Amino acid sequence: MKKNSIVLIIGLMSLALIGVLAMQFYFLRDSYRQKSQLFDESVNAALTAVAGKLERREVVDFAKVQQERNIEKSKREQAKQQQLTEQLQLQTQIENLRAKLDQIYQKYKLEEDRLKATYPNIINIENWFYETYVKRTQYQDLVEINIVKTPTNGLYYQEDVIVSATKTIPRIEAKDDSTRFLIVHIDDFKRLLGKSIVALPPRSNPKLSKRIFELETKLNRLSKKNAGYGFNVYDSVAMLGGKKADYIEDVAIGMELAKRPLKDRLNVIIVQELLKEELAQRDIKVPFNIEIWSTSNILLNNILNEAELNTPKNTTKYSTALFKGDIGAAPGKLTIYFPNKKAIIADNMGYLLLPMLALLFLLVGCFAYTLIIIFRQKKVSEMKTDFINNMTHEFKTPVATIMIASESLKDPDINADHNRVQKLANIIYDENVRLGNHIERVLDLAKLEKETLKLDRDDVHINDLVSAVTDSMQLRMQNIGGQFSVDLAATKDIVVGDELHFSNVFYNLLDNAIKYSKGDLHVNINSKNVGDNIVITIADNGIGMSRDHLQKIFDQFYRIPTGNVHNVKGFGLGLSYVQDILRRLNGRITVKSEKDKGTTFEVILPVKK
């Protein structure tokens, strides 16, 4: 195929591929816009529904409250007289208990004054101090009594007796409510003579005090309840307008509800559940954030924590007014937004995106595969052309030789010389054999391609086979001044295969070593056992090859280019034949080579078990 044709095909296929991509992009963009519009409509509808449900719920709650309030009001009217009577009884009980408490305190006060008059140096001590230090004899030594003089106005001093403990020990709590005093006995020189303890009855009765507190609490509660039964502003408005008091009160309470702060009129949990329910009914089950705004500022932001807070600035927000039935402007609005809106819509378009991507990859794959086939066929065509040229050159020499020898036999002088006739006959025979070998190699290649080549499965001693092939090529090696170095060290050399084709394998490898050689050729041939395999290595110091040629030498018809010089004979079929034969006989071949340093082939065959 010509280069212009290939360029034209690539151009047309590229144009078609670009056209398909453009159509798919337009279709996807239009589908995305439609999905986004449907998504916006669904979210706005859900918000409107939620706002309506919130307003209806408040109305229902208000009706329930009013009903309960009216019932409670009638009950309070019925219980009003009873509660007033109960208040009076409670007041009487409280006064009686207070009188008893006062009698107890007066009795205590009388005893305390008498005791202080008798003992001036009397000190009141806490009951826990008495239980911890004074009562227990082993700790009485820890009690310390000091007389402290405090200067007053003029030249006088005030003497105070201080009682303390020299060491802190675990406290023992008081066991009764008695009042205890420590009496300190001192002489005229202010020296401590002794001490004693006096206990008086409690100052108060805790049970009576607690009872009074309970009764007063109950009385205050009843008083607050009774305060609600009084004549209020609603009764005045009702009388002035000629309406029922209950109706006027309902209207007033409705106005009061509208005046409440917006955050008191909303239950965040209910808002969350209603939003999820409405969105789910519209097949939107993805994380979202909400904001509740009053008329001036935001009240609640991301309260649900349903999605990440790092929301892009251009995120679409959906809003609706709250409590639009209030008198005047709506007191606030509910806002919802989806941080991953684009990803949500893309997920919903997955059923479209996946087939389109699959089709796109299929088209690109077919395009790439077609190009690979075109270039491969072009390469094969070039190699076949080179093969025909080589084959023509190879066939031309023996045919020309046969023609010259045949024409010589027509000469009567030559026919008369028996030796010359014999020599020409041998030349014709050798060239025919050579021509036949060329034809046989081409036919073997055709059989390999058609899988019609039959291979024997016999036991073959590889060491002996390699030695025989090496001996047969010894003369040819000597003619170019080279030498073989053979070391067949493998102890297990029996493999199963076709001896003839194995011979051809090693013949081709040695033939290549000789053909692609430079001066002073040296070929090392050795064998060894590696596991269950035998490895035959053929290494030469010939011209070698570059890495690019190394990857192609097993392709059919491939020959390392030598320009127009045909000093290296062959069709480019030898190594392809070698690889195919080894593959059929469960073997493989590897190659290593460096330019101008030589090439090493390794033939690996499984040993017969």
C-alpha atoms as one frame of an Amber mdcrd trajectory, in Angstrom:
protein
   0.000   0.000   0.000   1.311   3.419  -0.954   2.205   6.024   1.605  -0.391
   8.500   0.293  -3.135   5.890   0.692  -2.107   5.211   4.280  -2.071   8.936
   5.068  -5.524   9.320   3.506  -6.941   6.418   5.531  -5.475   7.782   8.775
  -6.876  11.238   8.013 -10.383   9.972   7.264 -10.445   7.707  10.342  -9.181
  10.547  12.548 -11.834  12.872  11.151 -14.542  10.263  11.806 -13.254   9.697
  15.359 -13.208  13.447  16.087 -16.761  13.696  14.749 -17.946  10.876  17.037
 -16.227  12.521  20.009 -17.847  15.870  19.240 -21.309  14.299  18.958 -20.854
  12.404  22.221 -19.645  15.562  23.979 -22.652  17.534  22.726 -25.029  14.752
  23.782 -23.463  14.467  27.246 -23.522  18.221  27.783 -27.192  18.447  26.779
 -28.076  15.460  28.989 -26.207  17.035  31.915 -28.136  20.289  31.509 -31.469
  18.451  31.442 -30.544  16.361  34.496 -29.403  19.497  36.346 -32.667  21.276
  35.525 -34.752  18.315  36.709 -32.637  18.131  39.861 -33.220  21.836  40.592
 -36.975  21.486  40.065 -37.147  18.464  42.359 -35.202  20.206  45.135 -37.309
  23.380  44.905 -40.490  21.319  45.011 -39.214  19.468  48.073 -38.375  22.761
  49.834 -41.838  24.190  49.085 -43.465  21.044  50.438 -41.350  21.145  53.607
 -42.164  24.827  54.221 -45.896  24.098  53.833 -45.714  21.131  56.213 -43.868
  23.202  58.817 -46.546  25.938  58.699 -49.393  23.406  58.867 -47.676  21.627
  61.747 -47.447  24.905  63.691 -51.166  25.537  63.102 -52.028  22.038  64.327
 -49.799  22.445  67.376 -51.400  25.805  68.102 -54.875  24.272  67.886 -53.871
  21.534  70.301 -52.418  24.080  72.710 -55.587  26.171  72.548 -57.769  23.165
  73.168 -55.684  22.093  76.132 -55.658  25.680  77.418 -59.440  25.947  77.295
 -59.876  22.650  79.100 -57.343  23.710  81.677 -59.112  27.054  82.094 -62.436
  25.422  82.897 -60.742  23.114  85.337 -59.046  26.038  87.027 -62.380  27.874
  87.376 -63.858  24.842  89.072 -60.873  24.432  91.354 -60.495  28.102  92.180
 -62.570  28.070  95.373 -61.003  24.889  96.552 -57.511  26.308  96.030 -58.386
  29.496  97.962 -59.569  27.414 100.880 -56.413  25.354 100.705 -54.316  28.541
 100.686 -55.965  29.727 103.898 -55.357  26.388 105.567 -51.726  26.407 104.519
 -51.253  29.964 105.848 -52.671  28.935 109.211 -50.393  25.888 109.424 -47.357
  28.026 108.580 -48.164  30.581 111.326 -48.586  27.836 113.934 -45.298  26.192
 112.994 -43.464  29.509 113.057 -44.791  30.128 116.576 -43.404  26.780 117.731
 -40.040  27.565 116.138 -39.953  30.923 117.914 -40.654  29.259 121.295 -37.736
  26.843 120.742 -35.378  29.692 119.837 -36.428  31.828 122.833 -35.791  28.925
 125.190 -32.352  28.370 123.646 -31.540  32.086 123.793 -32.393  32.234 127.490
 -30.049  29.331 128.256 -27.257  30.830 126.134 -27.480  34.255 127.850 -27.436
  32.639 131.282 -24.369  30.576 130.357 -22.470  33.571 128.975 -23.260  35.580
 132.069 -21.843  32.835 134.276 -18.761  32.094 132.141 -17.357  35.079 130.254
 -14.649  32.979 128.573 -17.052  30.759 126.690 -16.400  29.698 123.099 -18.839
  28.136 120.670 -17.335  25.074 118.929 -18.608  23.141 115.959 -20.076  19.703
 116.567 -17.649  18.036 114.137 -14.693  19.604 116.048 -16.112  18.222 119.255
 -16.606  14.738 117.773 -13.142  14.705 116.157 -10.849  16.176 118.822 -12.585
  16.812 122.155 -14.758  13.753 122.628 -11.956  11.259 121.862  -9.449  11.337
 124.723  -6.528  10.173 122.576  -6.796  13.322 120.465  -7.539  15.903 123.200
  -3.843  16.805 123.306  -4.172  18.152 119.788  -6.587  20.883 120.997  -4.765
  24.212 121.337  -6.219  27.225 123.218  -4.615  30.632 122.682  -5.470  34.011
 124.168  -4.994  36.717 121.536  -4.894  40.406 122.427  -6.215  42.765 119.828
  -5.566  46.508 120.349  -8.621  48.766 120.401  -8.937  52.554 120.522  -6.719
  54.108 123.107  -4.680  51.999 125.513  -7.052  49.073 125.827  -6.795  45.577
 124.456  -9.487  43.067 123.598  -8.734  39.517 124.646 -10.043  36.722 122.390
  -9.768  33.025 123.095  -8.916  31.026 119.923  -9.438  27.266 119.847  -7.700
  25.256 117.101  -6.035  21.900 116.408  -2.278  21.478 116.152  -2.672  18.586
 113.676  -5.253  17.807 111.056  -6.849  14.350 111.309  -9.810  12.780 109.453
 -12.996  14.611 110.383 -15.908  12.917 112.146 -19.232  14.484 111.216 -21.688
  15.796 113.824 -24.070  13.235 115.317 -26.743  15.625 116.681 -27.946  19.235
 116.449 -26.913  20.303 119.965 -25.000  23.535 120.537 -21.728  23.006 122.389
 -19.571  25.534 124.197 -16.025  25.262 125.491 -15.544  26.974 128.913 -11.949
  28.116 129.481 -10.754  28.665 133.085  -7.865  31.164 133.409  -6.311  32.967
 136.388  -5.552  36.628 136.828  -2.253  36.186 135.007  -4.056  34.869 131.973
  -2.811  31.378 132.493  -4.942  28.420 131.443  -6.208  26.448 134.425  -8.602
  24.074 132.701 -11.499  23.638 130.299 -14.948  22.022 130.204 -17.737  21.349
 127.707 -21.335  22.476 128.048 -24.108  21.375 125.637 -27.356  23.292 125.070
 -30.464  22.138 123.153 -30.562  22.960 119.378 -31.316  26.544 118.352 -34.026
  25.347 115.968 -36.012  22.290 114.922 -34.943  21.205 111.392 -38.085  19.186
 110.859 -40.271  22.205 111.644 -38.164  24.427 109.365 -38.391  21.927 106.530
 -42.128  21.601 106.962 -42.540  25.398 106.927 -40.484  25.597 103.705 -42.614
  22.920 102.034 -45.824  24.631 103.066 -44.567  28.052 101.889 -43.517  26.576
  98.542 -46.927  25.010  98.099 -48.590  28.266  99.111 -46.556  30.279  96.566
 -47.430  27.815  93.843 -51.118  28.093  94.662 -50.866  31.874  94.736 -49.342
  31.973  91.250 -52.077  29.708  89.954 -54.796  31.848  91.455 -53.239  34.968
  89.933 -54.223  33.660  86.473 -57.922  33.697  87.358 -58.010  37.461  87.597
 -59.607  39.900  85.178 -57.173  40.467  82.255 -56.752  42.611  79.107 -58.536
  40.068  76.904 -61.738  40.538  78.861 -61.480  44.305  78.339 -60.951  43.981
  74.555 -63.855  41.550  74.326 -66.231  43.926  76.128 -65.197  46.892  73.989
 -65.540  44.981  70.673 -68.601  43.030  71.469 -66.789  39.696  70.906 -66.355
  36.665  73.041 -63.330  36.771  75.256 -62.135  33.366  74.048 -62.120  34.513
  70.409 -60.208  37.688  71.187 -57.725  35.682  73.225 -57.156  33.204  70.377
 -56.370  36.003  67.948 -54.015  37.624  70.394 -52.204  34.374  71.078 -51.859
  33.804  67.308 -50.201  37.200  67.013 -47.958  36.368  69.907 -46.907  33.126
  68.181 -45.868  35.095  65.096 -43.775  37.367  67.293 -41.784  34.483  68.724
 -38.161  34.123  67.578 -37.822  31.967  64.479 -35.548  29.451  66.200 -38.284
  28.808  68.787 -40.804  28.025  66.068 -38.631  25.353  64.380 -37.606  21.885
  65.425 -34.349  21.055  63.639 -34.884  17.304  63.871 -38.308  17.644  62.239
 -36.865  19.864  59.480 -34.189  17.241  58.821 -36.636  14.368  58.638 -39.082
  16.255  56.401 -36.294  17.240  53.991 -34.981  13.689  53.778 -38.486  12.331
  53.222 -39.391  14.816  50.477 -36.053  14.408  48.686 -36.270  10.619  48.890
 -39.731  10.718  47.251 -38.001  12.453  44.328 -35.143   9.890  44.171 -32.591
  12.241  45.765 -30.786  10.295  48.476 -27.493  12.163  48.863 -25.818  14.231
  51.628 -26.807  17.868  51.910 -26.293  20.933  54.142 -29.029  23.264  55.366
 -29.103  26.875  56.534 -31.977  28.600  58.355 -31.959  32.384  57.984 -33.901
  35.023  59.867 -34.623  38.385  58.242 -31.156  39.684  59.144 -28.709  36.908
  59.874 -28.169  33.166  59.841 -29.572  31.139  62.735 -28.405  27.638  61.949
 -25.565  26.683  59.619 -24.609  23.104  58.701 -26.519  21.980  61.753 -27.075
  18.534  60.279 -23.455  17.881  59.356 -24.738  15.868  56.432 -21.855  16.771
  54.110 -18.377  18.242  54.100 -18.006  21.894  55.000 -15.441  22.752  52.292
 -18.174  23.649  49.830 -17.123  25.361  46.572 -18.061  29.027  46.272 -20.141
  28.489  43.125 -22.362  25.827  44.727 -26.029  26.260  43.798 -28.250  27.048
  46.810 -32.014  26.465  46.927 -34.194  28.608  49.231 -37.826  28.980  50.243
 -39.635  31.356  52.638 -40.756  30.059  56.029 -44.172  30.822  57.597 -45.436
  32.845  54.664 -48.881  32.997  56.338 -47.655  35.458  58.984 -48.818  39.043
  58.800 -46.201  41.066  56.905 -42.984  39.662  55.473 -41.951  36.064  56.045
 -39.823  35.834  59.201 -37.104  33.688  57.608 -36.077  31.276  54.908 -34.804
  27.703  54.610 -31.752  27.128  52.360 -30.367  23.803  51.197 -27.318  23.023
  49.052 -25.404  19.977  47.858 -21.585  20.211  47.973 -21.289  17.333  45.466
 -24.050  18.268  43.061 -21.968  17.670  39.917 -20.896  14.249  41.135 -24.538
  13.400  41.958 -25.731  14.280  38.459 -22.765  12.458  36.913 -23.673   9.342
  38.908 -27.249   9.569  37.642 -25.854   9.709  34.097 -23.712   6.618  34.642
 -26.041   4.438  32.575 -25.344   6.756  29.603 -21.685   7.423  30.278 -20.491
   3.823  30.556 -21.871   2.613  27.180 -20.575   5.738  25.471 -17.119   5.263
  26.951 -17.198   1.598  25.970 -18.158   2.546  22.403 -15.442   5.213  22.340
 -12.786   2.783  23.533 -14.026   0.266  20.966 -13.699   2.811  18.164 -10.247
   3.913  19.334  -9.201   0.277  19.674 -10.445  -0.563  16.181  -8.712   2.514
  14.844  -5.428   1.582  16.543  -5.760  -2.059  15.531  -6.421  -1.066  11.923
  -3.341   1.142  11.883  -1.254  -1.646  13.391  -2.509  -4.088  10.748  -1.838
  -1.584   7.957   1.721  -0.909   9.094   2.322  -4.596   9.745   1.056  -5.549
   6.295   3.165  -2.785   4.780   6.178  -4.144   6.611   5.386  -7.727   5.558
   4.914  -6.559   1.989   8.311  -4.865   2.054   9.937  -7.959   3.562   8.286
 -10.214   0.979   9.534  -7.940  -1.768  13.009  -8.180  -0.250  12.531 -11.956
   0.028  11.607 -12.231  -3.669  14.610 -10.143  -4.597  16.884 -12.321  -2.475
  15.263 -15.501  -3.762  15.680 -14.286  -7.356  19.320 -13.554  -6.683  19.834
 -16.928  -4.985  18.092 -18.824  -7.791  19.789 -16.810 -10.537  23.303 -18.038
  -9.735  22.649 -21.832  -9.993  20.370 -21.355 -13.006  23.055 -19.283 -14.800
  25.696 -21.863 -13.904  23.534 -24.714 -15.223  22.871 -22.741 -18.430  26.567
 -22.093 -19.008  27.462 -25.745 -18.349  24.648 -26.937 -20.654  25.795 -24.674
 -23.472  29.350 -25.937 -22.976  28.161 -29.506 -23.474  26.885 -28.521 -26.927
  30.443 -27.729 -28.013  31.801 -30.749 -29.998  35.334 -30.184 -28.746  34.162
 -30.388 -25.149  32.007 -33.480 -25.884  35.090 -35.205 -27.141  36.851 -34.683
 -23.778  35.312 -37.152 -21.318  36.872 -35.516 -18.254  35.506 -32.107 -19.126
  32.045 -33.591 -19.738  32.183 -35.313 -16.372  33.232 -32.108 -14.661  30.394
 -30.135 -16.300  27.905 -32.853 -15.377  29.019 -32.641 -11.724  28.604 -28.864
 -11.814  25.068 -29.212 -13.199  24.262 -31.815 -10.528  25.627 -29.715  -7.652
  23.779 -26.629  -8.786  20.561 -28.635  -9.153  21.009 -29.913  -5.607  21.608
 -26.381  -4.413  18.528 -25.159  -6.254  16.498 -28.008  -4.801  17.632 -27.156
  -1.261  16.438 -23.592  -1.733  13.073 -24.797  -2.992  12.799 -27.306  -0.098
  13.350 -24.583   2.487  10.611 -22.452   0.974   8.252 -25.459   0.911   9.065
 -26.280   4.566   8.184 -22.727   5.508   4.834 -23.042   3.691   4.126 -26.293
   5.560   4.922 -24.648   8.895   2.507 -21.815   8.172  -0.265 -24.242   7.135
   0.433 -26.508  10.139   0.870 -29.476   7.753   4.503 -30.221   8.602   4.742
 -33.636  10.281   7.366 -34.051  13.004   8.643 -37.332  14.376   8.745 -38.037
  18.090  11.900 -40.099  18.586  14.652 -40.142  21.191  17.464 -37.879  20.078
  20.909 -37.554  21.693  21.485 -33.815  21.436  25.214 -34.011  22.222  25.804
 -36.459  19.352  23.576 -34.453  17.033  25.415 -31.170  17.741  28.775 -32.923
  17.265  27.659 -34.310  13.888  26.459 -30.897  12.658  29.680 -29.267  13.869
  31.804 -31.895  12.055  29.863 -31.399   8.822  30.604 -27.667   8.894  34.244
 -28.034   9.969  35.555 -27.752   6.408  33.568 -24.592   5.758  34.873 -23.088
   8.994  38.463 -23.885   7.999  37.956 -22.192   4.620  37.313 -18.840   6.355
  40.097 -19.357   8.915  37.791 -19.835  11.929  37.464 -22.565  14.508  34.885
 -24.313  16.686  35.311 -24.807  20.454  33.026 -27.630  21.600  32.270 -28.543
  25.246  29.209 -30.787  25.514  29.109 -31.318  29.295  25.420 -32.203  29.680
  25.040 -35.674  31.234  21.336 -35.939  30.344  21.026 -35.188  26.629  18.130
 -37.372  25.427  15.166 -35.313  24.177  12.034 -36.316  22.275  11.766 -34.799
  18.807  12.547 -34.951  15.096  16.253 -35.565  14.464  16.196 -34.074  10.960
  14.617 -30.814  12.019  16.825 -30.627  15.107  19.795 -30.926  12.721  18.365
 -28.086  10.628  17.977 -25.951  13.780  21.644 -26.209  14.736  22.751 -26.011
  11.086  20.929 -22.682  10.705  22.457 -21.296  13.917  26.008 -22.303  12.923
  25.420 -21.127   9.353  24.400 -17.661  10.661  27.520 -17.540  12.849  29.679
 -18.169   9.780  27.771 -15.852   7.428  27.694 -12.880   9.836  31.328 -13.130
  10.864  34.330 -10.908  10.660  37.969 -11.925  10.662  39.253 -14.570  13.107
  35.851 -16.170  13.817  35.616 -18.242  16.972  32.396 -20.140  17.868  31.912
 -21.684  21.333  29.450 -24.572  21.515  28.572 -26.113  24.886  25.752 -27.939
  26.600  24.688 -28.253  30.232  21.760 -29.450  32.293  19.618 -26.884  34.106
  16.871 -28.553  36.105  14.846 -30.771  33.793  16.214 -29.059  30.674  19.300
 -29.197  28.509  20.716 -25.839  27.398  22.852 -25.690  24.221  24.751 -22.414
  23.883  26.222 -21.177  20.574  28.302 -18.020  21.066  30.361 -16.263  18.381
  32.527 -13.157  18.148  30.993 -11.989  14.885  29.518  -8.645  13.883  26.638
  -8.841  16.387  23.499  -6.759  16.029  21.778  -3.746  17.582  18.798  -3.948
  19.922  16.370  -2.915  17.163  17.431  -5.844  14.959  17.492  -8.176  17.971
  13.713  -7.825  18.412  12.970  -8.701  14.759  15.338 -11.533  13.814  12.703
 -14.230  14.418  10.211 -12.589  12.019   9.683 -14.223   8.635  11.637 -12.750
   5.723  13.574 -10.462   8.054  17.249 -10.046   7.273  19.641  -7.586   8.825
  20.038  -4.960   6.088  23.404  -4.874   4.270  22.475  -2.388   1.566  22.792
  -3.574  -2.032  25.690  -5.870  -1.218  24.649  -9.544  -1.427  27.691 -11.067
   0.228  25.412 -12.637   2.904  23.228 -15.286   1.296  19.779 -16.295   2.508
  16.035 -15.619   2.471  15.506 -14.412   6.021  13.701 -17.660   6.894  16.266
 -19.488   8.984  15.625 -18.092  12.483  11.860 -18.020  11.924  12.082 -21.709
  11.028  14.267 -22.393  14.105  11.835 -20.723  16.514   8.804 -22.472  15.001
  10.412 -25.938  15.129  11.537 -25.474  18.747   8.095 -24.243  19.759   6.481
 -27.337  18.242   8.948 -29.581  20.084   8.314 -27.892  23.498  11.574 -25.954
  23.395  12.512 -22.313  23.173  15.386 -20.101  22.063  16.871 -16.915  23.530
  19.418 -14.511  22.077  21.861 -11.933  23.416  23.962  -9.730  21.192  26.113
  -6.605  21.135  27.101  -4.663  18.072  30.641  -5.626  16.884  31.091  -7.969
  19.874  29.185 -11.096  18.912  25.973 -13.010  19.450  24.944 -15.790  21.837
  22.015 -18.159  21.154  20.626 -20.505  23.829  18.470 -23.462  22.802  16.508
 -24.866  25.761  14.903 -28.309  25.403  13.155 -30.501  27.992  15.070 -33.703
  28.814  13.232 -36.992  28.526  12.289 -38.272  31.968
